[in-house]
Amino acid sequence: DGGITQSPKYLFRKEGQNVTLSCEQNLNHDAMYWYRQDPGQGLRLIYYSQIVNDFQKGDIAEGYSVSREKKESFPLTVTSAQKNPTAFYLCASSPYLGTTSYEQYFGPGTRLTVT
Amino acid sequence: GDSVTQMEGPVTLSEEAFLTINCTYTATGYPSLFWYVQYPGEGLQLLLKATKADDKGSNKGFEATYRKETTSFHLEKGSVQVSDSAVYFCALSDSDMRFGAGTRLTVKP
């Protein structure tokens, strides 16, 4: 079955530690995205990538980093510089042709708790 | 820039009631419009979409019509079930994707 996997489902870290969230897709999509969702809130874009070895900052990139070495993988690192990292993190992918973007397909999310 | 505004929740309905969740958008181009649904603790799932004016998207009894004249894409369902309890997000896609803030729906038996 094609889809997006995120692991782990729940992640706990101590303050001051960097942590990397995994996102893998087998949909052969060009574009991948990371969003942050806080309780009762909408989605805020952290980073996105339209092609391998290229990525752009979203609305709230400070304190986060990403890489896109393979088409199917887009890991997100939450660094110790992120002031309030506890949140639900969602990865998504979509086909992307030129300037037109299509519907995004989402993974199940990772809930990160930092204490 | 492009944006989406959807009605604030939470919305609480009895089973078999009629549902409307309002969504309006602002866009400079000709966006595609979407409704996503998020069940507790899960990611978003695409519920329906419309790619041009007057298109009607439908799925699982939900419908929404792309109204260019009123820049709206309201979500409707004639008879909700307890299993429809979730958060619903309106979104548009032009050069990038923009999401509304989400509307929480609770359906009581």
Interface residues (C-beta under 8 A of the other chain):
Chain A: I4 Q6 Y33 G40 Q41 G42 L43 L90 A92 S94 T99 T100 S101 Y102 E103 Q104 Y105 F106 G107 P108 G109 R111
Chain B: S32 F34 Y36 G41 E42 G43 L44 Q45 L46 K49 F89 S93 D94 S95 D96 M97 F99 G100 A101 G102 R104
